[in-house]
């Protein structure tokens, strides 16, 4: 990590991947960074944890991520495919814990 910039990778179910960078000082979500970099995430609800079209599976991190909120867990439980490391990318804030992370995008637009 250099000067408050982290980098992480997002893979889709079709084998495409994106290497993304984001500043840690702007309180951006992973979903916002994905959308800004052209990853085909629908994010229908605009980041309110109401649709799960930004669903990701956390494949690798170097540090533990913050626990999901009750709202995020409620939405995740409605998904037909849920993994132990499923998260909503709209609820994951960019932080040093995501530096070097690998996420697999499982949202609706990617199924």
C-alpha positions in Angstrom: 0.0 0.0 0.0 1.3 3.4 -0.9 0.2 6.7 0.6 -3.4 5.7 1.4 -4.0 3.8 -1.8 -4.9 0.1 -1.6 -5.2 -2.4 -4.5 -7.4 -5.4 -4.8 -8.7 -7.8 -7.4 -12.2 -8.5 -8.5 -12.9 -11.7 -10.5 -16.2 -12.6 -12.2 -17.8 -16.0 -12.7 -16.7 -15.9 -16.4 -12.9 -15.7 -15.6 -12.5 -11.9 -16.2 -10.6 -10.0 -13.6 -10.0 -6.4 -12.7 -7.1 -5.0 -10.7 -8.5 -2.0 -8.8 -6.9 0.8 -6.8 -8.8 3.0 -4.3 -8.0 5.7 -1.7 -8.6 4.8 1.9 -9.5 8.3 2.9 -12.8 8.9 1.0 -15.1 6.3 2.7 -15.8 4.7 -0.7 -17.5 1.3 -0.9 -16.1 -1.6 -2.9 -19.2 -1.3 -5.1 -18.5 2.4 -5.8 -15.0 1.6 -6.9 -16.2 -1.4 -9.0 -18.8 0.8 -10.8 -16.2 3.6 -11.3 -13.8 1.2 -12.9 -16.3 -0.4 -15.3 -17.0 -3.7 -13.5 -20.5 -4.7 -14.6 -22.2 -4.4 -11.2 -25.9 -3.5 -11.3 -26.2 -2.1 -7.8 -29.9 -1.6 -8.4 -30.5 -0.1 -4.9 -27.7 2.3 -5.0 -25.8 0.9 -2.1 -28.5 0.6 0.5 -28.1 -3.2 1.1 -31.6 -3.8 -0.4 -31.0 -5.8 -3.6 -27.8 -7.9 -3.4 -26.9 -7.3 -7.0 -23.4 -6.4 -5.8 -22.8 -9.7 -4.0 -19.2 -10.8 -3.7 -17.4 -13.7 -2.2 -14.2 -12.8 -0.3 -11.6 -15.2 -1.6 -8.5 -13.8 0.1 -7.6 -11.0 2.5 -4.5 -10.3 4.5 -6.5 -8.9 7.5 -9.9 -9.7 8.9 -12.7 -7.6 7.4 -15.2 -5.8 9.7 -18.2 -7.9 10.5 -21.3 -7.5 8.3 -24.2 -5.4 9.8 -27.6 -6.9 10.6 -29.0 -5.3 7.5 -26.3 -6.8 5.3 -26.8 -10.2 6.9 -30.6 -10.0 6.4 -30.1 -9.3 2.7 -27.4 -12.0 2.2 -29.8 -14.6 3.8 -32.2 -14.1 0.9 -29.7 -15.2 -1.8 -30.0 -18.5 -3.5 -26.2 -19.0 -3.3 -24.5 -17.9 -0.1 -20.9 -18.7 1.0 -19.3 -18.3 4.4 -17.5 -15.3 3.0 -20.3 -13.7 1.1 -20.6 -9.9 1.4 -22.4 -7.1 -0.2 -19.8 -4.9 -1.9 -21.9 -1.8 -1.2 -21.4 -2.4 2.5 -17.6 -3.1 2.4 -15.8 0.2 2.9 -12.3 0.6 1.3 -9.8 0.2 4.1 -6.3 -1.2 4.6 -7.9 -4.6 5.4 -8.8 -4.9 1.7 -5.2 -4.3 0.4 -4.3 -7.3 -1.6 -7.8 -8.8 -1.3 -9.3 -11.0 -4.0 -13.1 -10.8 -4.4 -15.3 -12.9 -6.7 -18.2 -11.0 -8.0 -21.4 -13.1 -7.9 -24.1 -10.4 -8.4 -27.1 -10.9 -10.6 -25.6 -9.2 -13.7 -22.7 -11.7 -13.5 -24.6 -15.0 -13.0 
